[in-house]
Amino acid sequence: MLRLETDNAKAVGTFVESVVASGRVWVLDDAGSVAGCLSNDQNADVFPVFSDAAEANRGAACWEGVFPAVEITLETFTETVLPYSIAHGQLMGPNWDANMAGAEIDAAELLAMIREAGG
């Protein structure tokens, strides 16, 4: 179930602003890789990413702690994670809610937004 589009846009905007300001991104760790799931349309993988530890830990708890929340630098995110995701047609889920639902955004679009915001 997806939140309303305005909530999704707000979550994406908050994510971009926060990670550019802090230089940090939180992901769910799957044995050294970023944990993800199948997108709502079932055509791509989507990876939840968070702008703060509390939201990431809430996401980890929603997935029963199988994938712990870990912090990575914004540089690692923009120079490694996003380019890999772009090359593989993957989506990002910035600041998903407590039910692990929210926007599914193309990795290239998210990278462009971060770059535009100064990251």
N, C-alpha and C positions, 0 to 999 in steps of 0.2 A: 504494500500500500504506500503510495507516494503522498507526501504533504502537498499542500497547495503550491502552485508555481511561485507565488510571491514569497512563501517561506523558503522554497528552494533557492531562489535568487538571493535572498537575504543570507542564507547559510553559505552560499558560494562567495558572496561579497565579504562576509565576515572572515571566512577562511583565508581569502587572498590578503586582506588587510592585515590580519593577525600574523600570518606566516612571514610576510614581508617585514613587518615590524620586529618580530622576535628572532627571525632567522632559523626557526625550528618547525618541524612537522612531526606529527605522531602517526604511526602506522601500526597495523596489527601484524605481528611477526609470525611467519609460518616457516620455521626452521631456517631462518636466514633470508627468507624472501618475504615479500609483502603478501599478506593474506587477502584473498578476494572471493568473489562468488559470481554466479551467472547473473547477467543484467536482467532487468525486468522483461526486455523483449527477447531474451534468450539467444541473442546473436553475438554477444561479446562478454568478456569478463569485466567485472567492475571491482575496483579496489577502494574501500573506505579509507579516507585520510582525514586527519583532525588537526585543528589549530591549537589545541591545548590538551594537556595530560588528562584532565578530568573527563573530557568528552571521549578521549581514546579509551580510557579505562572503563567507561560506561559501555562503549561498544564491545570491548573485550568481554565484559560481564554478560552482555546480551548473547554472545557466542559461547557462553559457559566457560570463559577463561581458557579455551583451547588455544587461542592465539593471543598472547600477551601484547599489551601496548608498549611500543618502543619509540624513542625519540631519534630522529635523524636530522641532519642539518638541512637547511633550505638548499644549500649548494648541492648536496647529495641528491635531494629530491629533483632539482631542476636539471642537473647534469647527468644523472644516472637513471633514476626511477622513471621520470616522465619521458625521456627519449626512448627508453626500452618499451614503455607502454605505447608510445606513438608508433614505433616500428611494428608492434604486434596488434595494433587496432584495439587497444584496451581503453576502458573508461575509468574515470575517477569518481569517487563519491565523497565530496567535501562536506565535512561536519554533519554526517548523518545523525538523525535523532536517536533517542533511547531505544527505539524499535529497529534500529539499523535500516532506516528508510530515508530517502531523500533524493537529491539531484544525482543524475548520472551524466557526467560531462566528459566530452572527448578530451583525452590527455593533451592534445595539441592546443585546444582552446584554453584549458586551464594554464598551460605553460605561457601562452600569450598574455593571459590576464595577469599572471604573476610578473612577467617581464614589464608589462605596461605600468604596473603599480610600483616598479622600481626594484623588483627582486631578480 
